[in-house]
Amino acid sequence: MGSQRARRGALALMAAGVVVVSGCAIKPRVPTTSNAATAITAQTTRAYHGRFSVQYNDQNGQQRNAYGNFDWQETGDTVTLQLRNPLGQTLAIVTSSPSSATLELPNREPQTADNVSQLMSNTLGFALPVEGLRYWLQPSPAPTSRARTTMDSSSENGRLKEIKQDGWTVDYLAYADAPATGVKRLNLSRDEPPLDIKLVLDQ
């Protein structure tokens, strides 16, 4: 599985490198619904474990912070994201698929909606960009919208340094040291609504 992830990461970085050389913003071909679903379903299962820190404004405009640990499980086109506080207690479990989203809180009935971001915002006060993260964690731009990428000129491996997409700025701060592969630390931010997210992935 490690070699498969490495190959996927190399392909994603090669594709990103071609985009940067062209010197313009990219507008990927948007696949048809059937092709997109087939491509995602064909992907192998991915799992990430790490820590998160979120800074956001509540409904009264007051700045709030949330932090803890997370487990990300991706199987086909379904993502399950579990958020836990620093003591290991579950804060929320979010399940997102193309057709629906579900959010479970301890000792409460699960809530469902069509939009995972709206569901998280209404319930938790902030929303992680689950759909974008499916690609940004690889790391790669999502294929469904225009993106601008910047490569790390100091890296011999042609690694991504930044992605701007869908109102988000994704900064890649560190990659895992060999023999491990993949992203180690990344920050995500957007201006409206104000939201800053820091993720650290444990290898």
Backbone as CSV, one residue per row, in Angstrom:
resi,resn,N_x,N_y,N_z,CA_x,CA_y,CA_z,C_x,C_y,C_z
1,MET,0.826,-1.202,0.000,0.000,0.000,0.000,0.862,1.255,0.000
2,GLY,2.035,1.214,0.727,2.927,2.350,0.774,3.450,2.706,-0.598
3,SER,3.832,1.659,-1.388,4.324,1.934,-2.722,3.245,2.506,-3.615
4,GLN,2.016,2.050,-3.442,0.909,2.604,-4.228,0.710,4.068,-3.895
5,ARG,0.759,4.418,-2.579,0.605,5.819,-2.189,1.746,6.648,-2.755
6,ALA,2.951,6.077,-2.739,4.093,6.811,-3.256,3.917,7.088,-4.738
7,ARG,3.448,6.056,-5.494,3.242,6.241,-6.929,2.173,7.286,-7.189
8,ARG,1.072,7.226,-6.410,0.005,8.212,-6.584,0.513,9.612,-6.279
9,GLY,1.309,9.738,-5.215,1.849,11.036,-4.846,2.767,11.574,-5.929
10,ALA,3.612,10.687,-6.497,4.518,11.113,-7.553,3.747,11.588,-8.776
11,LEU,2.700,10.854,-9.149,1.887,11.250,-10.297,1.212,12.583,-10.059
12,ALA,0.698,12.779,-8.840,0.027,14.045,-8.516,1.014,15.200,-8.588
13,LEU,2.232,14.994,-8.088,3.227,16.050,-8.116,3.682,16.339,-9.542
14,MET,3.815,15.300,-10.363,4.178,15.507,-11.759,3.119,16.337,-12.479
15,ALA,1.854,16.006,-12.222,0.766,16.754,-12.846,0.788,18.204,-12.396
16,ALA,1.036,18.421,-11.104,1.088,19.783,-10.580,2.257,20.541,-11.187
17,GLY,3.391,19.842,-11.400,4.553,20.483,-11.988,4.277,20.970,-13.391
18,VAL,3.551,20.190,-14.171,3.193,20.587,-15.531,2.365,21.854,-15.501
19,VAL,1.457,21.938,-14.520,0.596,23.118,-14.409,1.416,24.363,-14.135
20,VAL,2.393,24.261,-13.218,3.179,25.428,-12.857,4.034,25.881,-14.030
21,VAL,4.603,24.946,-14.769,5.432,25.290,-15.915,4.635,26.074,-16.942
22,SER,3.345,25.789,-17.049,2.524,26.479,-18.040,2.323,27.934,-17.663
23,GLY,2.515,28.284,-16.377,2.481,29.672,-15.959,1.108,30.292,-15.878
24,CYS,0.069,29.517,-15.725,-1.267,30.098,-15.632,-2.103,29.262,-14.680
25,ALA,-3.232,29.864,-14.307,-4.151,29.118,-13.442,-4.694,27.933,-14.214
26,ILE,-4.940,26.864,-13.511,-5.426,25.679,-14.197,-6.934,25.585,-14.087
27,LYS,-7.518,25.051,-15.106,-8.940,24.730,-15.081,-9.059,23.295,-15.554
28,PRO,-8.996,22.371,-14.604,-8.991,20.954,-14.983,-10.256,20.583,-15.742
29,ARG,-10.096,19.576,-16.562,-11.291,19.045,-17.217,-12.216,18.466,-16.160
30,VAL,-13.452,18.867,-16.212,-14.419,18.349,-15.254,-15.014,17.072,-15.824
31,PRO,-14.751,15.938,-15.187,-15.265,14.680,-15.726,-16.770,14.593,-15.583
32,THR,-17.356,13.749,-16.382,-18.788,13.525,-16.241,-19.045,12.856,-14.906
33,THR,-20.273,12.913,-14.449,-20.607,12.348,-13.144,-20.236,10.877,-13.065
34,SER,-20.542,10.129,-14.114,-20.273,8.690,-14.090,-18.772,8.422,-14.056
35,ASN,-18.000,9.186,-14.857,-16.556,8.984,-14.874,-15.925,9.378,-13.556
36,ALA,-16.401,10.487,-12.970,-15.849,10.937,-11.697,-16.124,9.906,-10.611
37,ALA,-17.346,9.403,-10.581,-17.703,8.412,-9.564,-16.875,7.148,-9.729
38,THR,-16.680,6.731,-10.975,-15.899,5.525,-11.234,-14.456,5.711,-10.798
39,ALA,-13.880,6.903,-11.099,-12.480,7.160,-10.749,-12.290,7.150,-9.242
40,ILE,-13.202,7.782,-8.502,-13.066,7.841,-7.052,-13.272,6.460,-6.441
41,THR,-14.285,5.741,-6.939,-14.577,4.422,-6.390,-13.414,3.468,-6.600
42,ALA,-12.683,3.661,-7.709,-11.588,2.754,-8.028,-10.373,2.989,-7.142
43,GLN,-10.321,4.138,-6.467,-9.185,4.428,-5.614,-9.171,3.492,-4.408
44,THR,-7.963,3.207,-3.951,-7.848,2.361,-2.771,-8.238,3.156,-1.530
45,THR,-8.482,2.437,-0.464,-8.836,3.069,0.793,-7.650,3.880,1.328
46,ARG,-7.957,5.072,1.846,-6.927,5.911,2.452,-7.322,6.219,3.891
47,ALA,-6.335,6.299,4.756,-6.595,6.612,6.156,-5.515,7.550,6.657
48,TYR,-5.926,8.541,7.452,-4.989,9.485,8.057,-5.338,9.627,9.537
49,HIS,-4.310,9.828,10.326,-4.491,10.105,11.755,-3.615,11.293,12.095
50,GLY,-4.140,12.194,12.917,-3.329,13.346,13.262,-4.004,14.271,14.239
51,ARG,-3.535,15.515,14.261,-4.047,16.522,15.177,-4.568,17.714,14.391
52,PHE,-5.557,18.381,14.950,-6.128,19.549,14.277,-6.255,20.706,15.258
53,SER,-6.221,21.911,14.702,-6.483,23.128,15.455,-7.274,24.046,14.539
54,VAL,-8.410,24.539,15.021,-9.295,25.379,14.214,-9.542,26.691,14.943
55,GLN,-9.395,27.791,14.223,-9.732,29.118,14.743,-10.856,29.676,13.884
56,TYR,-11.966,30.029,14.508,-13.142,30.475,13.754,-13.923,31.496,14.568
57,ASN,-14.884,32.150,13.924,-15.769,33.093,14.598,-17.126,32.450,14.818
58,ASP,-17.667,32.586,16.030,-18.977,32.006,16.301,-20.085,32.912,15.765
59,GLN,-21.336,32.561,16.049,-22.468,33.303,15.507,-22.506,34.745,15.992
60,ASN,-21.846,35.036,17.110,-21.797,36.395,17.652,-20.556,37.158,17.210
61,GLY,-19.770,36.528,16.330,-18.561,37.178,15.859,-17.379,37.061,16.784
62,GLN,-17.511,36.279,17.849,-16.420,36.083,18.792,-15.466,34.997,18.289
63,GLN,-14.175,35.244,18.429,-13.197,34.262,17.980,-13.168,33.059,18.914
64,ARG,-13.219,31.878,18.320,-13.209,30.629,19.074,-12.097,29.726,18.564
65,ASN,-11.710,28.779,19.407,-10.695,27.803,19.036,-11.183,26.402,19.370
66,ALA,-10.854,25.466,18.517,-11.140,24.055,18.768,-9.895,23.267,18.367
67,TYR,-9.569,22.259,19.143,-8.393,21.469,18.806,-8.530,20.071,19.391
68,GLY,-7.740,19.173,18.856,-7.787,17.798,19.312,-7.148,16.872,18.293
69,ASN,-7.646,15.646,18.217,-7.135,14.630,17.300,-8.205,14.254,16.288
70,PHE,-7.778,13.718,15.169,-8.748,13.287,14.170,-8.313,11.970,13.534
71,ASP,-9.304,11.220,13.071,-9.092,10.030,12.249,-9.904,10.198,10.980
72,TRP,-9.255,10.032,9.845,-9.881,10.190,8.530,-9.845,8.833,7.847
73,GLN,-11.006,8.336,7.449,-11.099,7.057,6.734,-11.836,7.301,5.430
74,GLU,-11.190,7.005,4.334,-11.773,7.237,3.012,-11.866,5.911,2.268
75,THR,-13.072,5.537,1.901,-13.303,4.304,1.163,-14.181,4.618,-0.040
76,GLY,-13.607,4.492,-1.227,-14.376,4.849,-2.417,-14.756,6.317,-2.364
77,ASP,-16.041,6.605,-2.469,-16.503,7.995,-2.465,-17.069,8.420,-1.111
78,THR,-16.798,7.663,-0.064,-17.300,7.985,1.279,-16.140,8.303,2.225
79,VAL,-16.288,9.407,2.958,-15.294,9.819,3.944,-15.933,9.793,5.326
80,THR,-15.251,9.187,6.285,-15.675,9.234,7.677,-14.594,9.945,8.475
81,LEU,-14.980,11.032,9.130,-14.048,11.852,9.876,-14.466,11.872,11.340
82,GLN,-13.593,11.408,12.213,-13.864,11.417,13.645,-12.982,12.470,14.308
83,LEU,-13.607,13.393,15.059,-12.896,14.426,15.795,-12.958,14.097,17.279
84,ARG,-11.809,14.169,17.955,-11.743,13.874,19.381,-11.028,15.003,20.108
85,ASN,-11.394,15.216,21.369,-10.708,16.228,22.153,-9.351,15.695,22.602
86,PRO,-8.494,16.535,23.206,-7.150,16.071,23.592,-7.155,14.900,24.565
87,LEU,-8.260,14.664,25.268,-8.349,13.537,26.196,-8.807,12.255,25.512
88,GLY,-9.100,12.347,24.208,-9.510,11.164,23.463,-11.004,10.940,23.392
89,GLN,-11.796,11.856,23.947,-13.253,11.708,23.898,-13.787,12.219,22.560
90,THR,-14.733,11.491,21.992,-15.273,11.838,20.683,-16.072,13.135,20.743
91,LEU,-15.710,14.078,19.879,-16.460,15.319,19.737,-17.555,15.172,18.692
92,ALA,-17.206,14.547,17.576,-18.165,14.374,16.485,-17.639,13.348,15.500
93,ILE,-18.575,12.684,14.826,-18.242,11.774,13.734,-19.019,12.242,12.507
94,VAL,-18.291,12.578,11.460,-18.898,13.092,10.230,-18.707,12.061,9.128
95,THR,-19.798,11.723,8.446,-19.739,10.813,7.302,-20.263,11.559,6.089
96,SER,-19.450,11.617,5.032,-19.823,12.368,3.833,-19.737,11.480,2.605
97,SER,-20.796,11.507,1.795,-20.831,10.796,0.523,-21.467,11.744,-0.496
98,PRO,-21.412,11.424,-1.794,-22.001,12.317,-2.791,-23.488,12.575,-2.580
99,SER,-24.193,11.661,-1.962,-25.647,11.799,-1.843,-26.105,12.418,-0.531
100,SER,-25.288,12.331,0.531,-25.736,12.850,1.826,-24.564,12.990,2.788
101,ALA,-24.846,13.666,3.914,-23.859,13.814,4.980,-24.551,13.567,6.310
102,THR,-23.843,12.931,7.218,-24.366,12.645,8.549,-23.364,13.110,9.591
103,LEU,-23.870,13.695,10.684,-23.010,14.123,11.778,-23.565,13.577,13.079
104,GLU,-22.717,12.883,13.814,-23.124,12.282,15.087,-22.387,12.961,16.233
105,LEU,-23.132,13.378,17.251,-22.580,13.934,18.476,-22.856,12.959,19.616
106,PRO,-22.012,12.937,20.624,-22.236,12.014,21.746,-23.609,12.222,22.387
107,ASN,-24.304,11.127,22.603,-25.598,11.131,23.297,-26.671,11.954,22.599
108,ARG,-26.554,12.093,21.288,-27.575,12.816,20.527,-27.889,12.053,19.253
109,GLU,-29.100,12.286,18.732,-29.501,11.629,17.489,-28.655,12.160,16.325
110,PRO,-28.265,11.287,15.387,-27.509,11.743,14.225,-28.314,12.756,13.407
111,GLN,-27.602,13.720,12.827,-28.225,14.713,11.968,-27.758,14.484,10.542
112,THR,-28.657,14.690,9.598,-28.325,14.476,8.194,-28.626,15.726,7.382
113,ALA,-27.929,15.869,6.268,-28.134,16.990,5.352,-27.510,16.632,4.017
114,ASP,-27.806,17.438,3.005,-27.204,17.222,1.691,-25.779,17.759,1.637
115,ASN,-25.501,18.780,2.462,-24.227,19.491,2.395,-23.448,19.293,3.689
116,VAL,-22.273,18.694,3.614,-21.497,18.396,4.810,-20.980,19.677,5.466
117,SER,-20.622,20.684,4.667,-20.106,21.930,5.228,-21.174,22.648,6.037
118,GLN,-22.391,22.722,5.486,-23.471,23.387,6.206,-23.823,22.626,7.477
119,LEU,-23.793,21.318,7.392,-24.104,20.484,8.551,-23.098,20.709,9.677
120,MET,-21.816,20.760,9.345,-20.786,20.992,10.352,-20.885,22.403,10.924
121,SER,-21.129,23.394,10.054,-21.236,24.772,10.526,-22.391,24.934,11.500
122,ASN,-23.541,24.363,11.156,-24.715,24.497,12.012,-24.538,23.800,13.355
123,THR,-23.797,22.702,13.358,-23.678,21.881,14.557,-22.455,22.218,15.402
124,LEU,-21.294,22.385,14.734,-20.039,22.593,15.448,-19.599,24.048,15.483
125,GLY,-20.135,24.864,14.579,-19.714,26.257,14.500,-18.631,26.495,13.475
126,PHE,-18.062,25.430,12.938,-17.054,25.531,11.888,-17.180,24.309,10.986
127,ALA,-16.616,24.415,9.791,-16.683,23.294,8.849,-15.311,23.040,8.246
128,LEU,-14.893,21.799,8.249,-13.683,21.411,7.535,-14.057,21.142,6.082
129,PRO,-13.215,21.559,5.139,-13.524,21.362,3.718,-13.290,19.916,3.292
130,VAL,-14.205,19.040,3.666,-14.018,17.598,3.479,-13.780,17.242,2.018
131,GLU,-14.589,17.794,1.115,-14.463,17.421,-0.294,-13.109,17.833,-0.862
132,GLY,-12.651,19.038,-0.504,-11.344,19.471,-0.974,-10.212,18.674,-0.348
133,LEU,-10.352,18.376,0.938,-9.301,17.650,1.644,-9.041,16.268,1.065
134,ARG,-10.044,15.683,0.448,-9.845,14.366,-0.169,-8.682,14.403,-1.150
135,TYR,-8.496,15.548,-1.800,-7.421,15.699,-2.783,-6.219,16.427,-2.189
136,TRP,-6.466,17.467,-1.388,-5.366,18.265,-0.856,-4.447,17.460,0.039
137,LEU,-4.956,16.431,0.704,-4.108,15.603,1.559,-3.178,14.697,0.753
138,GLN,-3.394,14.562,-0.562,-2.633,13.568,-1.341,-1.163,13.935,-1.643
139,PRO,-0.720,15.129,-1.973,-1.415,16.391,-2.188,-1.656,16.643,-3.677
140,SER,-2.838,17.214,-3.971,-3.208,17.497,-5.349,-4.403,18.441,-5.342
141,PRO,-4.544,19.293,-6.368,-5.769,20.091,-6.471,-6.960,19.182,-6.746
142,ALA,-8.128,19.580,-6.289,-9.346,18.849,-6.636,-9.603,19.036,-8.122
143,PRO,-10.093,18.009,-8.815,-10.273,18.091,-10.268,-11.565,18.764,-10.696
144,THR,-12.342,19.288,-9.763,-13.682,19.768,-10.089,-13.794,21.279,-10.232
145,SER,-12.699,22.027,-9.992,-12.779,23.480,-10.101,-11.402,24.056,-10.415
146,ARG,-11.378,25.334,-10.743,-10.128,26.014,-11.075,-9.226,26.095,-9.844
147,ALA,-7.936,25.928,-10.052,-6.982,25.995,-8.945,-5.693,26.636,-9.432
148,ARG,-4.971,27.228,-8.501,-3.637,27.764,-8.794,-2.650,27.099,-7.842
149,THR,-1.589,26.548,-8.391,-0.617,25.827,-7.571,0.737,26.516,-7.615
150,THR,1.489,26.391,-6.533,2.855,26.894,-6.440,3.738,25.760,-5.958
151,MET,4.845,25.548,-6.652,5.767,24.502,-6.261,6.851,25.067,-5.345
152,ASP,7.429,24.211,-4.531,8.509,24.597,-3.636,9.812,24.579,-4.418
153,SER,10.333,25.770,-4.708,11.545,25.863,-5.529,12.777,25.311,-4.810
154,SER,12.712,25.226,-3.472,13.858,24.711,-2.719,13.845,23.197,-2.585
155,SER,12.766,22.569,-3.056,12.649,21.120,-2.924,13.183,20.431,-4.171
156,GLU,14.021,19.413,-3.967,14.558,18.648,-5.086,13.509,17.714,-5.673
157,ASN,12.462,17.436,-4.906,11.450,16.479,-5.342,10.249,17.134,-6.019
158,GLY,10.309,18.447,-6.255,9.206,19.120,-6.926,7.915,19.061,-6.138
159,ARG,7.987,19.321,-4.843,6.807,19.206,-3.994,5.940,20.461,-4.074
160,LEU,4.652,20.243,-3.838,3.726,21.360,-3.800,3.983,22.215,-2.567
161,LYS,3.900,23.527,-2.753,4.045,24.460,-1.642,2.705,25.086,-1.276
162,GLU,1.849,25.334,-2.295,0.580,26.011,-2.030,-0.446,25.683,-3.103
163,ILE,-1.697,25.579,-2.682,-2.834,25.459,-3.599,-3.842,26.530,-3.215
164,LYS,-4.345,27.258,-4.197,-5.460,28.184,-3.989,-6.639,27.652,-4.789
165,GLN,-7.730,27.320,-4.090,-8.865,26.702,-4.765,-10.132,26.887,-3.934
166,ASP,-11.222,27.209,-4.612,-12.549,27.309,-3.976,-12.540,28.241,-2.764
167,GLY,-11.771,29.322,-2.834,-11.725,30.278,-1.734,-10.765,29.909,-0.621
168,TRP,-10.100,28.755,-0.747,-9.174,28.281,0.274,-7.729,28.480,-0.178
169,THR,-6.868,28.762,0.775,-5.424,28.729,0.549,-4.869,27.579,1.379
170,VAL,-4.233,26.640,0.705,-3.664,25.457,1.359,-2.145,25.581,1.307
171,ASP,-1.524,25.734,2.471,-0.069,25.854,2.555,0.519,24.557,3.097
172,TYR,1.449,23.982,2.330,2.128,22.754,2.756,3.419,23.146,3.471
173,LEU,3.460,22.895,4.771,4.575,23.342,5.596,5.664,22.294,5.761
174,ALA,5.297,21.011,5.717,6.297,19.962,5.910,5.804,18.662,5.303
175,TYR,6.774,17.898,4.796,6.512,16.558,4.281,7.253,15.539,5.141
176,ALA,6.754,14.318,5.135,7.374,13.262,5.934,8.776,12.956,5.415
177,ASP,9.664,12.606,6.334,11.020,12.223,5.957,11.037,10.780,5.466
178,ALA,11.929,10.496,4.525,12.068,9.142,4.003,12.399,8.184,5.152
179,PRO,11.919,6.934,5.092,11.239,6.301,3.963,9.737,6.582,3.893
180,ALA,9.180,7.323,4.870,7.759,7.658,4.815,7.508,8.638,3.670
181,THR,6.270,8.731,3.238,5.904,9.642,2.157,4.669,10.426,2.559
182,GLY,4.411,11.500,1.836,3.186,12.254,2.042,3.376,13.511,2.864
183,VAL,2.260,14.218,3.043,2.244,15.494,3.745,2.349,15.269,5.251
184,LYS,3.107,16.119,5.927,3.249,16.046,7.378,2.456,17.167,8.069
185,ARG,2.585,18.393,7.569,1.862,19.525,8.156,1.322,20.422,7.057
186,LEU,0.083,20.880,7.225,-0.499,21.824,6.295,-1.463,22.749,7.015
187,ASN,-1.547,23.976,6.501,-2.477,24.969,7.019,-3.486,25.305,5.930
188,LEU,-4.743,25.469,6.328,-5.796,25.869,5.411,-6.441,27.140,5.956
189,SER,-6.706,28.091,5.075,-7.322,29.330,5.529,-8.247,29.879,4.454
190,ARG,-9.266,30.618,4.917,-10.152,31.332,4.006,-10.606,32.598,4.715
191,ASP,-11.009,33.594,3.904,-11.384,34.894,4.459,-12.851,34.986,4.832
192,GLU,-13.715,34.301,4.084,-15.157,34.452,4.306,-15.867,33.116,4.224
193,PRO,-16.408,32.625,5.347,-16.205,33.180,6.686,-14.779,32.928,7.159
194,PRO,-14.258,33.778,8.069,-12.868,33.618,8.518,-12.670,32.248,9.165
195,LEU,-11.654,31.540,8.688,-11.404,30.203,9.198,-9.958,29.830,8.970
196,ASP,-9.285,29.393,10.025,-7.900,28.940,9.923,-7.815,27.543,10.526
197,ILE,-7.254,26.612,9.753,-7.173,25.217,10.171,-5.722,24.758,10.061
198,LYS,-5.223,24.164,11.115,-3.885,23.573,11.102,-4.012,22.067,11.290
199,LEU,-3.363,21.316,10.408,-3.403,19.859,10.484,-1.981,19.316,10.565
200,VAL,-1.776,18.367,11.455,-0.524,17.636,11.554,-0.850,16.167,11.372
201,LEU,-0.252,15.534,10.376,-0.524,14.128,10.091,0.573,13.272,10.720
202,ASP,0.170,12.281,11.480,1.116,11.355,12.092,1.336,10.182,11.148
203,GLN,2.578,9.898,10.864,2.895,8.823,9.925,2.958,7.491,10.644
